[in-house]
Amino acid sequence: MIIIIGAIGLFALIFGPQLWIRWVFFRYKADRQDIPGTGAELARHLLQRFEISDVIVEETKPFGDHFDSSQAAIRLSPDNYHGRSLTAVAVAAHEVGHAIQWHRNEQIFQLRSRYIPMAMKLQRAGLALLSLSPIIGVLTRHPAGLGAPLVGGILMAVCGAATYLIVLPEEWDASFNKALPVLSDGDYVSDEQLPAVKRILQAAALTYAAAALASVLQIWRWLPLLLRR
């Protein structure tokens, strides 16, 4: 029973944030007649308002909303690109928030460019080391030959996942210091809609953190092998 409860708790910890984010986006994805434009139209309007002429707005795959600084592009999923929903408006404004950070060369935007590549490298190196650890163990014919790379791989992968959490201030700034003031002070959403918009912006800000927790699942499958050593 304790094992079952622990497994349920672990599942909730790892997948709970991602499921909550998906649920929030889904809850407010219905088009509304009182929203005058699509997410793409709002993004282009806000870019023009803030005099950001070197950023384009493109459609991308579902759940792929992001700002790509290397291509100077805001990319919105089909529902948010074409939709006239609270989710489309809030997500578009959040991504414009990142474009504003980039355009102003704000120090907080450097968190992503500095640490996300590091996180990806740590995770890839850790998972590669985990994959090679059985081979290393066979070649060395010693428990340490398996245990050392296995432990090292897990630590590298965990550190890589944790590094994603460093970008939280940047995400929070894009949602609540950039997008929310624009949406609340303009004619984009009503006062009655603001509580829902805040929830969507919070979900958008926590996307990286949720992805980091979910990536821990890739590490978890190696623990039984480690515990047998």
C-alpha positions as CSV (number, residue, x, y, z in Angstrom):
1,M,0.0,0.0,0.0
2,I,2.8,2.4,0.9
3,I,4.4,1.7,-2.5
4,I,1.2,2.4,-4.3
5,I,0.7,5.6,-2.4
6,G,4.2,6.6,-3.1
7,A,3.9,5.8,-6.8
8,I,0.7,7.9,-7.0
9,G,2.4,10.8,-5.2
10,L,5.4,10.6,-7.6
11,F,3.1,10.5,-10.6
12,A,1.2,13.6,-9.3
13,L,4.5,15.4,-8.7
14,I,5.9,14.7,-12.1
15,F,2.8,14.9,-14.3
16,G,0.5,17.0,-12.2
17,P,1.9,20.4,-13.3
18,Q,1.8,19.5,-17.0
19,L,-1.8,18.1,-16.7
20,W,-2.8,21.3,-14.9
21,I,-1.3,23.5,-17.6
22,R,-3.0,21.5,-20.4
23,W,-6.3,21.7,-18.5
24,V,-6.1,25.5,-18.0
25,F,-5.3,26.0,-21.7
26,F,-8.1,23.6,-22.7
27,R,-10.6,25.2,-20.3
28,Y,-10.4,28.6,-21.9
29,K,-9.7,27.6,-25.6
30,A,-13.3,28.2,-26.8
31,D,-13.7,31.1,-29.3
32,R,-15.6,34.1,-27.9
33,Q,-17.5,36.7,-29.8
34,D,-16.4,39.5,-27.5
35,I,-12.7,39.0,-28.4
36,P,-12.1,41.1,-31.5
37,G,-9.1,39.3,-33.0
38,T,-7.1,36.1,-33.2
39,G,-4.0,35.4,-31.2
40,A,-1.8,36.0,-34.2
41,E,-3.6,39.3,-34.9
42,L,-3.1,40.4,-31.3
43,A,0.6,39.4,-31.4
44,R,1.2,41.5,-34.5
45,H,-0.8,44.4,-33.1
46,L,1.3,44.4,-29.9
47,L,4.5,44.2,-31.8
48,Q,3.5,47.2,-33.7
49,R,2.4,49.0,-30.6
50,F,5.8,48.4,-29.0
51,E,7.6,49.3,-32.2
52,I,9.1,45.9,-32.7
53,S,9.4,45.6,-36.4
54,D,11.9,42.8,-36.7
55,V,9.9,40.0,-35.1
56,I,7.5,37.9,-37.2
57,V,4.5,35.8,-36.1
58,E,4.2,32.2,-37.4
59,E,2.0,29.2,-36.9
60,T,3.7,26.1,-35.4
61,K,2.7,22.6,-34.1
62,P,0.2,22.1,-31.3
63,F,1.5,23.0,-27.9
64,G,4.6,24.4,-29.5
65,D,4.0,28.1,-28.6
66,H,7.3,29.9,-28.0
67,F,9.5,32.9,-28.9
68,D,12.5,32.0,-31.0
69,S,15.2,34.6,-30.5
70,S,17.5,33.0,-33.0
71,Q,14.9,33.6,-35.8
72,A,13.2,36.6,-34.2
73,A,9.9,34.8,-34.4
74,I,6.8,34.3,-32.3
75,R,5.4,30.9,-33.0
76,L,1.8,30.0,-32.0
77,S,0.1,26.7,-32.1
78,P,-2.9,26.4,-34.5
79,D,-5.5,27.0,-31.9
80,N,-3.8,30.1,-30.5
81,Y,-2.8,31.4,-33.9
82,H,-6.3,31.2,-35.4
83,G,-8.4,31.2,-32.3
84,R,-10.3,34.1,-30.6
85,S,-10.2,32.6,-27.2
86,L,-8.8,33.7,-23.8
87,T,-6.1,31.1,-24.1
88,A,-5.1,32.4,-27.6
89,V,-5.0,36.0,-26.3
90,A,-3.1,35.3,-23.1
91,V,-0.5,33.0,-24.7
92,A,0.0,35.4,-27.6
93,A,0.6,38.2,-25.1
94,H,3.0,36.0,-23.1
95,E,5.1,35.3,-26.2
96,V,5.1,39.0,-27.1
97,G,6.4,39.6,-23.6
98,H,9.4,37.5,-24.5
99,A,9.8,39.5,-27.7
100,I,9.8,42.7,-25.6
101,Q,12.5,41.3,-23.3
102,W,14.6,40.4,-26.4
103,H,14.0,43.7,-28.2
104,R,15.0,45.7,-25.1
105,N,18.0,43.4,-24.5
106,E,16.8,43.0,-20.9
107,Q,19.2,41.1,-18.6
108,I,16.5,38.7,-17.5
109,F,16.1,37.4,-21.1
110,Q,19.7,36.2,-21.0
111,L,18.6,33.5,-18.5
112,R,17.1,31.4,-21.3
113,S,20.0,31.8,-23.8
114,R,22.6,31.1,-21.1
115,Y,21.0,28.2,-19.2
116,I,18.6,26.4,-21.5
117,P,21.5,25.1,-23.8
118,M,23.3,24.0,-20.7
119,A,20.3,22.2,-19.4
120,M,19.9,20.4,-22.8
121,K,23.5,19.4,-22.9
122,L,23.5,18.1,-19.3
123,Q,20.4,16.0,-20.0
124,R,21.6,14.6,-23.2
125,A,25.0,13.8,-21.7
126,G,23.4,12.2,-18.7
127,L,21.0,10.1,-20.7
128,A,23.9,9.0,-23.0
129,L,26.0,8.0,-20.0
130,L,23.0,6.0,-18.6
131,S,22.7,4.2,-21.9
132,L,26.4,3.4,-22.1
133,S,26.7,2.3,-18.4
134,P,25.8,-1.4,-19.1
135,I,28.3,-1.6,-21.9
136,I,31.0,0.0,-19.6
137,G,30.1,-2.4,-16.9
138,V,30.6,-5.4,-19.2
139,L,33.9,-4.1,-20.5
140,T,35.3,-3.3,-17.1
141,R,33.8,-6.5,-15.5
142,H,33.6,-4.6,-12.2
143,P,30.5,-3.3,-10.3
144,A,32.0,0.2,-10.3
145,G,32.2,0.1,-14.1
146,L,28.4,0.1,-14.1
147,G,27.6,2.0,-10.9
148,A,29.9,5.0,-11.5
149,P,28.5,6.0,-14.9
150,L,25.0,5.1,-13.8
151,V,25.2,7.5,-10.8
152,G,27.0,10.1,-12.9
153,G,24.4,9.9,-15.6
154,I,21.5,10.3,-13.2
155,L,23.1,13.2,-11.5
156,M,23.8,15.0,-14.8
157,A,20.2,14.4,-16.0
158,V,18.8,15.6,-12.7
159,C,21.0,18.7,-12.9
160,G,19.9,19.3,-16.4
161,A,16.2,19.1,-15.5
162,A,16.8,21.4,-12.5
163,T,18.5,24.0,-14.7
164,Y,15.2,24.6,-16.5
165,L,13.9,26.0,-13.3
166,I,16.4,28.9,-13.5
167,V,14.4,30.4,-16.3
168,L,11.3,30.8,-14.1
169,P,11.9,34.5,-13.4
170,E,12.1,35.2,-17.1
171,E,8.8,33.3,-17.8
172,W,7.1,35.1,-14.8
173,D,8.3,38.5,-16.1
174,A,6.9,37.8,-19.6
175,S,3.5,36.8,-18.1
176,F,3.0,39.3,-15.2
177,N,5.3,42.2,-15.9
178,K,4.7,42.4,-19.6
179,A,1.5,40.6,-20.8
180,L,-0.8,41.2,-17.8
181,P,-0.4,45.0,-17.7
182,V,-1.0,45.2,-21.4
183,L,-4.1,43.0,-21.3
184,S,-5.6,44.6,-18.2
185,D,-4.9,48.2,-19.2
186,G,-6.1,47.9,-22.8
187,D,-9.3,47.0,-24.5
188,Y,-8.3,43.4,-25.1
189,V,-10.1,41.6,-22.2
190,S,-12.8,42.7,-19.7
191,D,-12.4,43.0,-16.0
192,E,-14.5,39.9,-15.6
193,Q,-12.1,37.9,-17.8
194,L,-9.0,38.9,-15.9
195,P,-9.0,36.1,-13.3
196,A,-9.1,33.5,-16.1
197,V,-6.4,35.4,-18.0
198,K,-4.2,35.4,-14.9
199,R,-4.5,31.6,-14.6
200,I,-3.6,31.2,-18.3
201,L,-0.6,33.4,-17.9
202,Q,0.5,31.5,-14.8
203,A,0.2,28.2,-16.7
204,A,2.3,29.7,-19.5
205,A,5.0,30.9,-17.1
206,L,5.2,27.4,-15.5
207,T,5.6,25.5,-18.8
208,Y,9.3,25.0,-18.5
209,A,9.2,24.0,-14.9
210,A,6.5,21.4,-15.7
211,A,8.6,20.0,-18.6
212,A,11.6,19.8,-16.3
213,L,9.6,17.6,-13.8
214,A,8.3,15.4,-16.6
215,S,11.9,14.8,-17.9
216,V,12.7,13.2,-14.5
217,L,10.6,10.2,-15.7
218,Q,13.4,9.4,-18.2
219,I,15.8,9.1,-15.2
220,W,13.4,7.1,-13.0
221,R,13.4,4.1,-15.3
222,W,17.1,3.6,-14.6
223,L,16.8,3.6,-10.8
224,P,15.9,-0.1,-10.4
225,L,19.2,-1.0,-12.2
226,L,21.1,1.3,-9.8
227,L,19.4,-0.1,-6.7
228,R,20.4,-3.6,-7.7
229,R,24.1,-2.8,-7.6
